[in-house]
Amino acid sequence: MKTITITTEYIKLQDLLKFANLVETGGEAKERIQSGEVTVNGEVCTMRGKKIRPGDDVAFQGQHYTAAYAD
């Protein structure tokens, strides 16, 4: 599982995909999320604004990601 460090309370799902360089644009993030290619905590999530907090498991293209607060 790869960890994405955030400095805010949460990060939106589409922003996590962009921040982690998993997609090139916000439009691509929107398309992939709405087509059901992303799961959050084991369930398909089609809400691009879903709040991802530390401990949440985001899976995309066979890889798992989570958010963590900066020290």
C-alpha positions as CSV (number, residue, x, y, z in Angstrom):
1,M,0.0,0.0,0.0
2,K,1.3,3.4,-1.0
3,T,0.8,6.3,1.4
4,I,-0.2,9.8,0.2
5,T,0.8,12.5,2.7
6,I,-1.8,15.3,3.2
7,T,-1.8,18.4,5.3
8,T,-5.5,18.9,5.6
9,E,-8.3,16.9,7.3
10,Y,-9.1,15.0,4.2
11,I,-8.5,14.9,0.4
12,K,-11.1,14.4,-2.2
13,L,-10.9,11.2,-4.2
14,Q,-10.3,12.9,-7.5
15,D,-7.6,15.1,-6.0
16,L,-5.9,12.0,-4.5
17,L,-5.7,10.4,-8.0
18,K,-4.2,13.6,-9.4
19,F,-1.9,14.2,-6.5
20,A,-0.5,10.7,-6.7
21,N,0.0,11.1,-10.4
22,L,-2.3,8.2,-11.2
23,V,-4.2,10.3,-13.8
24,E,-3.0,13.3,-15.9
25,T,-6.0,15.6,-15.5
26,G,-9.1,16.2,-13.4
27,G,-11.2,15.2,-16.4
28,E,-9.5,11.8,-16.6
29,A,-10.0,11.4,-12.8
30,K,-13.7,12.1,-13.2
31,E,-14.1,9.6,-16.0
32,R,-12.3,6.8,-14.2
33,I,-14.2,7.4,-11.0
34,Q,-17.6,7.6,-12.6
35,S,-16.9,4.5,-14.7
36,G,-16.4,2.5,-11.5
37,E,-12.6,1.9,-11.8
38,V,-11.9,3.0,-8.2
39,T,-12.8,1.4,-4.9
40,V,-12.8,3.0,-1.5
41,N,-12.6,0.6,1.5
42,G,-13.5,-2.3,-0.8
43,E,-16.6,-0.8,-2.5
44,V,-16.8,0.8,-5.9
45,C,-17.1,4.6,-5.4
46,T,-18.4,6.8,-8.2
47,M,-18.4,10.0,-6.1
48,R,-15.4,12.0,-7.2
49,G,-15.7,14.3,-4.2
50,K,-15.6,11.5,-1.7
51,K,-13.6,12.6,1.3
52,I,-10.6,10.3,1.8
53,R,-9.3,10.4,5.4
54,P,-6.2,8.7,6.9
55,G,-7.0,4.9,7.1
56,D,-9.2,4.8,4.1
57,D,-8.1,2.3,1.4
58,V,-8.3,3.5,-2.2
59,A,-7.7,0.9,-4.9
60,F,-7.0,1.8,-8.5
61,Q,-5.5,-0.3,-11.3
62,G,-4.5,-3.1,-8.9
63,Q,-2.6,-0.8,-6.5
64,H,-3.8,0.4,-3.0
65,Y,-3.3,3.8,-1.6
66,T,-4.1,5.5,1.7
67,A,-3.8,9.0,3.1
68,A,-1.7,10.0,6.1
69,Y,-1.2,13.2,7.9
70,A,2.2,15.0,7.6
71,D,4.2,14.8,10.8
